[in-house]
Amino acid sequence: MSDDDIRPGEVAVTLPSVTDAAVYFIGRIHTPWTERGACPRTGDKVDGPECRIVVDRRWAQALTGLDQQAEILVLYWMNRARRDIVIQTPRHSGKTLGTFALRSPVRPNPIAASVVTLLGIEGTTLRVRGLDCMDGTPLLDIKPHRRPEPASDTQPAP
Ligand SMILES: C[S@@+](CC[C@H](N)C(=O)[O-])C[C@H]1O[C@@H](n2cnc3c(N)ncnc32)[C@H](O)[C@@H]1O
């Protein structure tokens, strides 16, 4: 059975004929895993392997100040996942649940999210620990994991 086959008890629906929005892939994620089955189910931001997030040069200025963050939220596009399955039975659990009750990459909009440790930034390449996706997975967005502290001149007077 391939990763794309539907399992007994799973349910697929017909996808809408048009999409409602477009996204820009802003870079690519590089990891040691070349197959879905080889990826961890969830990244390990302490003991996981070092991975690289390569942001396209166009967005270089958008990285300004990110090096102050110890942890960042990475959003990425699970480009190899089916989008039409609403009831699914993930291989690891064997439990049948609705898509929105799962963190499975198989979903109408295959957006994945991970909080990762930021090890360093060189140019537009981020070195991180804590990812769980295949090598070459498209990057959607990067955000600080915690809201930045307000600047001292915007603090209320004591
Ligand atoms: C369970 S998902 C979790 C993703 C993310 N941490 C989240 O919670 O949104 C991680 C799994 O997605 C699968 N996967 C990884 N890269 C993928 C890709 N590019 N396309 C489709 N599936 C992928 C692998 O089986 C991996 O173990």
The ligand as a Gaussian input file, in Angstrom:
#p B3LYP/6-31G(d) Opt

LIG

0 1
 C        2.066000      14.154000      11.448000
 S        2.696000      15.440000      10.379000
 C        2.967000      16.741000      11.564000
 C        3.342000      18.038000      10.896000
 C        3.421000      19.243000      11.824000
 N        4.386000      19.076000      12.883000
 C        2.063000      19.599000      12.391000
 O        1.761000      19.181000      13.511000
 O        1.302000      20.321000      11.739000
 C        4.344000      14.898000      10.009000
 C        4.316000      13.776000       8.995000
 O        3.958000      14.303000       7.713000
 C        4.523000      13.508000       6.673000
 N        5.224000      14.408000       5.724000
 C        6.427000      14.984000       5.879000
 N        6.726000      15.771000       4.842000
 C        5.674000      15.704000       3.986000
 C        5.382000      16.317000       2.734000
 N        6.225000      17.162000       2.130000
 N        4.192000      16.010000       2.147000
 C        3.330000      15.140000       2.747000
 N        3.558000      14.546000       3.926000
 C        4.705000      14.824000       4.554000
 C        5.471000      12.537000       7.354000
 O        4.806000      11.287000       7.409000
 C        5.644000      13.104000       8.762000
 O        5.882000      12.102000       9.715000

